[in-house]
Amino acid sequence: MKKQIRIGSFFLILTLLSVCFVGCRTKSGGTPPVTEKLRVVTTTTFLGDVVGIIAGDVIELTVLLEAGQNPHVYQTTPQDLVKVSKADLIFVNGLGLEEFLDDLLDGIETTAAVFEVSEGISPLEVRDPDSEHKGDEEQDQDHKSEKLPSSSGEDPHVWFNPNNIMIWIDNIEAVLGENDPDNNETYRNNAAAYRSEIIQLDYWIREQVAQIPPENRKLVTDHTSLNYFAEEYGFEQIGAVIPAQTTEAETSGQQLAELIDTIREQEVKAIFVGIDYDSTLSQRVAEETGINLIPLYISSLSAEPPAESYLTFMRFNIKTIVDALK
């Protein structure tokens, strides 16, 4: 019995010493407590890709739109309300692209700050040429009709110029570093590496474009989506089947007839259309003019190759444009 008591006492002393040791180690700065990751929400797949590359796994990232979804006509879901309500930061493209977000933010209580990554980009203007010929009476009738997506204003398709993505990177890095200074070095290093890739992409695009004879560098699209690309790389935006920022806008028979005449006169080689858009009107113009209808990724990345990241998205589109026009 005494032997058993001694053995029991021995183990009791060991247990007490272990507790004291663990307690002293914690007080002296042992394993730090687990901290919550910064909760970041982005709207488009392009933004999700760029933010994810800069932040890596040090943030909790949520992308509202899935691959193939068009931000111009996106309808929010109850799940979006939950995602946004829990966010610390929200990154948006800006320039009027995410009109759906206003209603979403009005419907919830959130302290999340909203940051436009296109801040600092010089926006290009999109104008509806037909609106300049409308009389006051016709314009009044337009105001009374059901509201359609705007055919005039600032062009939000800034991602078609990689140099605009450099501005995105600067803005995203700065916001993440300011709101999460503990991981600032990670953001800075990842951003620097990604800038190098964007610079290489720009060089590659210029090499590819050089294969196209200057007289063939003419673009016709299903809607006015390639303005930033055209301006940066020396193309002429001849026209669009729907001369507006989105295919959800309307066009007139006169506009289509004028576009067909322009395509014939300038010997345009192709019409570029969004893979996920209704190409009925564009198909009609292509058949009327006898030119090719060429699909591109426009407003979203793809879930799988060939356009699952911004870099592969641009490479696929540029190669497609060059092959169609050279």
Secondary structure, DSSP 8 states (H G I E B T S, - for coil): -HHHHHHHHHHHHHHHHHHHHHHHHHHTT-S------EEEEESSHHHHHHHHHHHTTSEEEEESS-TT--TTS----HHHHHHHHT-SEEEE--TT--THHHHHHHTS----EEEETTTT----EE--GGGGG--HHHHHHHHHS-----SSEE---GGGSHHHHHHHHHHHHHHHHHH-GGGHHHHHHHHHHHHHHHHHHHHHHHHHHTTS-GGG-EEEEEES--HHHHHHHT-EEEEEEE-SSSTTS---HHHHHHHHHHHHHHT--EEEEETTS--HHHHHHHHHHT-EEEEE--SS--SSTTSSSHHHHHHHHHHHHHHHH-
